[in-house]
Amino acid sequence: MLRFVLSVGLLGCWAGITCAQETITCVESPTGTSSSLYVGNRAPLTPSPLIKLPVGAVHAEGWIGRYLELQRDGLTGKLGTISDWLDKKDNAWLSIGGKAGWEEVPYWLKGYADLAYLLNDEAMIAETKTWIDAILKSQRPDGFFGPGDPNAESGVDIWPNMLVLFLMQSYYEHSGDPAVIEFMTNYFRWVQNYPEKKFLKTYWENSRAGDMLYSCFLLYNHTGDQFLLEVAEKIHRNTADWMQESNLPNWHNVNIAQCFREPATWWMLSQEDAHRWATYNNFWLIRACFGQMPGGMFASDENSRMGYIDPRQGVETCGMVEQMSSDAMLVRITGDPSWADNCEDVAFNTYPAAFMPDFKALRYLTCPNQVVSDSKNHSPGVQNAGPFMMMNPFSCRCCQHNHSHGWPYYVENLWMATADNGLAAVLYNACSVKAKVTDGTEVSIREATRYPFEEQVTLTISTPKSVAFPLYLRVPAWCDGMEIRINGEVRKCSNVDTPTPVSYVRLERTWNDGDCVEIVMPMTLKLRMWQQNKNCVSLDYGPLTFSLKIAERYEKKSSSQTAIGDSHWQEGVDESLWPSFKIYPDSAWNYGLAIGDNPQAFLDQVKIVRHDWPKDQYPWTVDAAPISLTVQGQKIPEWTLDSYGLCSPIPASPVQTAEPTETLELIPMGAARLRISAFPVTK
Ligand SMILES: [Zn+2]
């Protein structure tokens, strides 16, 4: 990786204001070793280049703000009233000895709570507190909490407890309630004393204990209690081995999306490069073997299987939200902005298509090439046997509850504090952020943009006084030639001609109230070839990947007949308010792109078409997408549905065809619930 040497450049100043020193450089990672304003890593942990701002510091606007409202009014906000797992009556998370409780309550609550805090919704905050109070109260003298019996001969499964630790951290960020610190300290004392022969012995907890390791370090950063470092070692020692050179402990998509980061988390204490590197190795291992497709994820319709690497394979909604959350954590741990690129890839190209536009139903599996989304059993074409492609409010009890943190965590990580007491725009979206800089001065920055549909981002700074601090702007991997203006004047980095992709531009200067930073990230068309999937291609424009526009026909069904077996309604729910949908194609989907031997000639003919911005601020549907492409393609008649009811495996490119060339419309992949986004090449 390139390492840029910081150089001090003295540039001009702008009219009317005291001339101040201004340093603009392109850097690989934020500089500095320790924030004096936010709690980052405490020695001996590696310094945190970037630090999470407390929940509520970032306020979402634009389409992402609209998305949070849809979550509130849809599945996330209402799940507590329809899912039997969340029924308060006799619930084991509310009363000891109640009905068995596992991951569902904390899965849902950790996203629901953050959504409540982000929207500052009093009723939701109160609802959250009911559950939190009960969990705090459930703590035993030895520190264990929640359902489960730690005295059982075989031990207790503490995977759900790991989720609660995340919930408690958000609650602490929101409230500052010291009970959280005491609760977590007591719990990690229990972990310290729990017999090793019973600790982390079952599948899910053993795979996923990296989550608990992260929470252990966060608590250590707050308290400095030395015993937590010993506990961290005990957790790492008993967690599945995610540091293998050419293998993973298991090939479960959600495990991979959340556990591949365990070694980098452990690296914060071990400081051995091999551990940090193991996380990169895991990321590339799964993508080299199963990720030869657009959308930022990999082929793993629950578990990745040898031979099932076609773009018609999918990933669980749980896998998507865990990947986005992991990416944000890894930006903070490593400072490496490439994790933000993957987060945006999943967030824009895969995740929106996993839900109905009203956020009241979701599907378990979403695939880059998915031409039917129905209730049929498509196994073994995809791994799971059952209606795993239908849009259903009960689409599998994990995704149904775990989806909740996807957008809230994403919003919280749009901006981060830096170790040199500045701020970083890590993920771009419309929002405003309020945070402390330099000497504790609270500034706010309004970020106006329709990204990723447009290439402009405008930042307006509000500050009670002139204040010097570094402002970091992430340069995405796809972005050549980022342009920056401050108060209308072009600015250049002193150490590079143009900002290098996968870096940050660091603007250090004295900022005044009303200062305006305009960013242009020129988007270009790019073809990616997936050689291991028979040389198929996908077409990108900036951070967006494009899919064939397929006419989607929605067929409404009663959810009571179609819920997946392990999901259950609460008593008395009006099920007609929560329908399921099958989606069928009403137009042909079996097209290749007429690229022939000349990709450049193909790209030269692509037209970028802009459409009106949707009035309801929701751009993720076939009809509302504010951008589309017209391209040249040809039908491939032999590419049809196969015996499993899936589009048959993609034909090897180039495909010889005598079919006429047609003009096709492509839309953003995230807006296409039926999609072909990995195309054969025709000749
Ligand atoms: Zn799931």
Boltz pocket constraint, residues with backbone or C-beta under 6 A from the ligand:
constraints:
  - pocket:
      binder: B
      contacts: [[A, 316], [A, 317], [A, 318], [A, 319], [A, 364], [A, 395], [A, 396], [A, 398], [A, 399], [A, 400], [A, 402]]
      max_distance: 6.0
